[in-house]
Amino acid sequence: MSALRYQVKGIYKELLFLGRSYPLGYDYFRTRCHAAFSKAANITDEEEVKKRIELAKYVKKEIEALYYLKKYRAIKRMYT
């Protein structure tokens, strides 16, 4: 279970790092992220924890895609 704990902490830190550039601000992102992780803090079933980790990884990929799209649109606006 401790290995899963380190994975959860790691994905939480990665999400907070990505949240620094969130369009609505870091405070908005941090409170939402913290609330989501706090809601699932008492889950002890390993399979459920693994599912939540996969969901967090999916959210991370979606946020990264949002940032790439934002950069693409800005570059497109500059050069056209």
Backbone as a printed PyTorch tensor [residue, N CA C, xyz], in Angstrom:
tensor([[[  0.8190,  -1.1990,   0.0000],
         [  0.0000,   0.0000,   0.0000],
         [  0.8650,   1.2660,   0.0000]],

        [[  2.0790,   1.1650,   0.5510],
         [  2.9240,   2.3580,   0.6050],
         [  3.3820,   2.7800,  -0.7890]],

        [[  3.5280,   1.8100,  -1.7010],
         [  3.9100,   2.1690,  -3.0680],
         [  2.8030,   2.9830,  -3.7280]],

        [[  1.5680,   2.6310,  -3.4720],
         [  0.4450,   3.3950,  -4.0170],
         [  0.3970,   4.7890,  -3.3980]],

        [[  0.7590,   4.8670,  -2.1450],
         [  0.7750,   6.1760,  -1.4700],
         [  1.7580,   7.1200,  -2.1600]],

        [[  2.9300,   6.6040,  -2.5070],
         [  3.9180,   7.4300,  -3.2050],
         [  3.4290,   7.8250,  -4.5940]],

        [[  2.7160,   6.9350,  -5.2540],
         [  2.1730,   7.2700,  -6.5730],
         [  1.1330,   8.3730,  -6.4590]],

        [[  0.2830,   8.2760,  -5.4370],
         [ -0.7510,   9.2950,  -5.2440],
         [ -0.1020,  10.6430,  -4.9400]],

        [[  0.8850,  10.6480,  -4.0740],
         [  1.5810,  11.9020,  -3.7670],
         [  2.2430,  12.4780,  -5.0130]],

        [[  2.8400,  11.6090,  -5.8070],
         [  3.5120,  12.0660,  -7.0160],
         [  2.5610,  12.6890,  -8.0130]],

        [[  1.4400,  12.0360,  -8.2520],
         [  0.4740,  12.5730,  -9.2290],
         [ -0.1410,  13.8650,  -8.7000]],

        [[ -0.3180,  13.9610,  -7.3820],
         [ -0.8450,  15.1870,  -6.7820],
         [  0.1320,  16.3430,  -7.0040]],

        [[  1.4120,  16.0880,  -6.7880],
         [  2.4270,  17.1240,  -7.0040],
         [  2.5000,  17.5290,  -8.4680]],

        [[  2.3890,  16.5470,  -9.3680],
         [  2.4220,  16.8640, -10.7960],
         [  1.2330,  17.7240, -11.1920]],

        [[  0.0670,  17.4050, -10.6570],
         [ -1.1200,  18.2020, -10.9720],
         [ -0.9810,  19.6200, -10.4320]],

        [[ -0.4510,  19.7590,  -9.2250],
         [ -0.2600,  21.1020,  -8.6790],
         [  0.7460,  21.8930,  -9.5070]],

        [[  1.7760,  21.2240,  -9.9960],
         [  2.7540,  21.8950, -10.8510],
         [  2.0880,  22.3760, -12.1380]],

        [[  1.2460,  21.5360, -12.7240],
         [  0.5430,  21.9400, -13.9390],
         [ -0.4640,  23.0510, -13.6600]],

        [[ -0.9850,  23.0900, -12.4540],
         [ -1.9920,  24.0780, -12.0990],
         [ -1.4700,  25.4950, -12.0280]],

        [[ -0.1560,  25.6630, -12.0210],
         [  0.4030,  27.0180, -11.9550],
         [  0.0300,  27.8450, -13.1730]],

        [[ -0.1960,  27.1940, -14.2950],
         [ -0.5290,  27.9150, -15.5240],
         [ -1.9980,  27.7760, -15.8970]],

        [[ -2.8270,  27.3340, -14.9870],
         [ -4.2430,  27.1160, -15.2870],
         [ -4.9130,  28.4540, -15.5960]],

        [[ -5.7810,  28.4870, -16.6040],
         [ -6.3860,  29.7650, -17.0320],
         [ -7.1760,  30.4970, -15.9450]],

        [[ -7.8070,  29.7690, -15.0330],
         [ -8.5980,  30.4210, -13.9930],
         [ -7.7850,  30.7400, -12.7460]],

        [[ -6.5130,  30.4380, -12.7620],
         [ -5.6400,  30.7730, -11.6400],
         [ -5.2680,  29.5580, -10.8050]],

        [[ -4.1350,  29.6940, -10.1250],
         [ -3.6160,  28.5870,  -9.3200],
         [ -4.5010,  28.3120,  -8.1050]],

        [[ -5.0090,  29.3680,  -7.4760],
         [ -5.8420,  29.1620,  -6.2920],
         [ -7.1030,  28.3700,  -6.6210]],

        [[ -7.7260,  28.6880,  -7.7420],
         [ -8.9130,  27.9520,  -8.1760],
         [ -8.5700,  26.4810,  -8.4050]],

        [[ -7.4800,  26.2450,  -9.1250],
         [ -7.0790,  24.8780,  -9.4460],
         [ -6.7110,  24.1080,  -8.1900]],

        [[ -5.9410,  24.7320,  -7.3010],
         [ -5.4790,  24.0520,  -6.1060],
         [ -6.6360,  23.6410,  -5.2000]],

        [[ -7.6130,  24.5200,  -5.0160],
         [ -8.7400,  24.1670,  -4.1490],
         [ -9.5470,  23.0150,  -4.7350]],

        [[ -9.7400,  23.0120,  -6.0490],
         [-10.4740,  21.9190,  -6.6870],
         [ -9.7030,  20.6060,  -6.6050]],

        [[ -8.4150,  20.6750,  -6.8570],
         [ -7.5680,  19.4810,  -6.8220],
         [ -7.5150,  18.9230,  -5.3940]],

        [[ -7.3300,  19.8030,  -4.4250],
         [ -7.2680,  19.3760,  -3.0320],
         [ -8.5840,  18.7450,  -2.5880]],

        [[ -9.6940,  19.3300,  -3.0000],
         [-10.9950,  18.7810,  -2.6460],
         [-11.2010,  17.3920,  -3.2470]],

        [[-10.7670,  17.2110,  -4.4820],
         [-10.9240,  15.9050,  -5.1320],
         [-10.0830,  14.8370,  -4.4450]],

        [[ -8.8550,  15.1850,  -4.0800],
         [ -8.0000,  14.2100,  -3.4050],
         [ -8.4590,  13.9640,  -1.9710]],

        [[ -8.9700,  14.9920,  -1.3020],
         [ -9.4540,  14.8290,   0.0690],
         [-10.6960,  13.9470,   0.1230]],

        [[-11.5210,  14.0590,  -0.8960],
         [-12.7450,  13.2680,  -0.9510],
         [-12.4300,  11.7720,  -1.0210]],

        [[-11.3140,  11.4440,  -1.6530],
         [-10.9370,  10.0420,  -1.8280],
         [ -9.8470,   9.6040,  -0.8480]],

        [[ -9.6280,  10.3700,   0.2040],
         [ -8.5270,  10.0790,   1.1330],
         [ -8.7520,   8.8210,   1.9570]],

        [[ -9.9920,   8.4510,   2.1980],
         [-10.2570,   7.3050,   3.0720],
         [-10.4660,   5.9950,   2.3170]],

        [[-10.1330,   5.9520,   1.0600],
         [-10.2580,   4.7270,   0.2750],
         [ -9.0760,   3.8170,   0.6050]],

        [[ -9.3720,   2.5660,   0.9530],
         [ -8.3050,   1.6310,   1.3230],
         [ -8.1880,   0.4640,   0.3510]],

        [[ -9.1760,   0.2560,  -0.4800],
         [ -9.1370,  -0.8340,  -1.4520],
         [ -8.1030,  -0.5160,  -2.5340]],

        [[ -7.1610,  -1.4220,  -2.7290],
         [ -6.0680,  -1.1660,  -3.6740],
         [ -6.5610,  -0.9850,  -5.1040]],

        [[ -7.5290,  -1.7620,  -5.5050],
         [ -8.0560,  -1.6430,  -6.8720],
         [ -8.7120,  -0.2770,  -7.0870]],

        [[ -9.4310,   0.1830,  -6.0970],
         [-10.0780,   1.4880,  -6.2090],
         [ -9.0340,   2.6080,  -6.2450]],

        [[ -7.9730,   2.4710,  -5.4700],
         [ -6.9030,   3.4610,  -5.4760],
         [ -6.2310,   3.4930,  -6.8440]],

        [[ -6.0110,   2.3250,  -7.4290],
         [ -5.3970,   2.2590,  -8.7600],
         [ -6.2950,   2.9180,  -9.8050]],

        [[ -7.6050,   2.7180,  -9.6820],
         [ -8.5420,   3.3670, -10.6090],
         [ -8.4650,   4.8810, -10.4780]],

        [[ -8.3790,   5.3550,  -9.2420],
         [ -8.2950,   6.8010,  -9.0120],
         [ -6.9790,   7.3710,  -9.5470]],

        [[ -5.9000,   6.6090,  -9.4370],
         [ -4.6140,   7.0510,  -9.9770],
         [ -4.7060,   7.1690, -11.4950]],

        [[ -5.3370,   6.1950, -12.1310],
         [ -5.5110,   6.2490, -13.5880],
         [ -6.3720,   7.4460, -13.9870]],

        [[ -7.4000,   7.7360, -13.2020],
         [ -8.2410,   8.8990, -13.4790],
         [ -7.4280,  10.1900, -13.3520]],

        [[ -6.5860,  10.2620, -12.3420],
         [ -5.7460,  11.4500, -12.1560],
         [ -4.7640,  11.6020, -13.3180]],

        [[ -4.2280,  10.4960, -13.8190],
         [ -3.3240,  10.5590, -14.9720],
         [ -4.0700,  11.0480, -16.2070]],

        [[ -5.3150,  10.6220, -16.3580],
         [ -6.1390,  11.0780, -17.4790],
         [ -6.3720,  12.5910, -17.3840]],

        [[ -6.6810,  13.0600, -16.1830],
         [ -6.8960,  14.4960, -15.9820],
         [ -5.6180,  15.2630, -16.2920]],

        [[ -4.4840,  14.7180, -15.9000],
         [ -3.1930,  15.3520, -16.1840],
         [ -2.9880,  15.4910, -17.6880]],

        [[ -3.2900,  14.4280, -18.4430],
         [ -3.1460,  14.4830, -19.8910],
         [ -4.0900,  15.5050, -20.5070]],

        [[ -5.3010,  15.6060, -19.9750],
         [ -6.2620,  16.5810, -20.4850],
         [ -5.7830,  18.0090, -20.2350]],

        [[ -5.2010,  18.2530, -19.0790],
         [ -4.6850,  19.5880, -18.7680],
         [ -3.5150,  19.9230, -19.6840]],

        [[ -2.6390,  18.9510, -19.9120],
         [ -1.5210,  19.1770, -20.8290],
         [ -2.0320,  19.4760, -22.2280]],

        [[ -3.0590,  18.7680, -22.6720],
         [ -3.6340,  19.0240, -23.9940],
         [ -4.2240,  20.4320, -24.0540]],

        [[ -4.8340,  20.8730, -22.9700],
         [ -5.3760,  22.2260, -22.9090],
         [ -4.2750,  23.2620, -23.0700]],

        [[ -3.1360,  23.0390, -22.4210],
         [ -2.0150,  23.9710, -22.5300],
         [ -1.4260,  23.9740, -23.9280]],

        [[ -1.2830,  22.7940, -24.5400],
         [ -0.7450,  22.7320, -25.8940],
         [ -1.6690,  23.4390, -26.8820]],

        [[ -2.9580,  23.2720, -26.6910],
         [ -3.9220,  23.9460, -27.5580],
         [ -3.8370,  25.4570, -27.3830]],

        [[ -3.6660,  25.8980, -26.1460],
         [ -3.5350,  27.3270, -25.8780],
         [ -2.2920,  27.8980, -26.5590]],

        [[ -1.1780,  27.1660, -26.4810],
         [  0.0590,  27.6050, -27.1360],
         [ -0.1070,  27.6170, -28.6500]],

        [[ -0.7380,  26.5760, -29.1890],
         [ -0.9460,  26.4890, -30.6340],
         [ -1.7730,  27.6670, -31.1280]],

        [[ -2.8280,  27.9820, -30.4230],
         [ -3.6770,  29.0970, -30.8420],
         [ -2.9390,  30.4240, -30.7750]],

        [[ -2.1100,  30.5900, -29.7530],
         [ -1.3500,  31.8400, -29.6360],
         [ -0.3540,  31.9720, -30.7760]],

        [[  0.3370,  30.8930, -31.1110],
         [  1.2980,  30.9290, -32.2250],
         [  0.5860,  31.1500, -33.5420]],

        [[ -0.5450,  30.5130, -33.7150],
         [ -1.3120,  30.6770, -34.9520],
         [ -1.7580,  32.1350, -35.1060]],

        [[ -2.1700,  32.7730, -34.0090],
         [ -2.5850,  34.1570, -34.0600],
         [ -1.4160,  35.0680, -34.4110]],

        [[ -0.2200,  34.7470, -33.9100],
         [  0.9350,  35.6030, -34.1600],
         [  1.3910,  35.5480, -35.6200]],

        [[  1.2850,  34.3910, -36.2430],
         [  1.8740,  34.2240, -37.5660],
         [  0.8680,  34.2350, -38.7230]],

        [[ -0.3710,  34.4880, -38.4500],
         [ -1.3300,  34.5750, -39.5620],
         [ -1.9650,  35.9340, -39.6230]]])
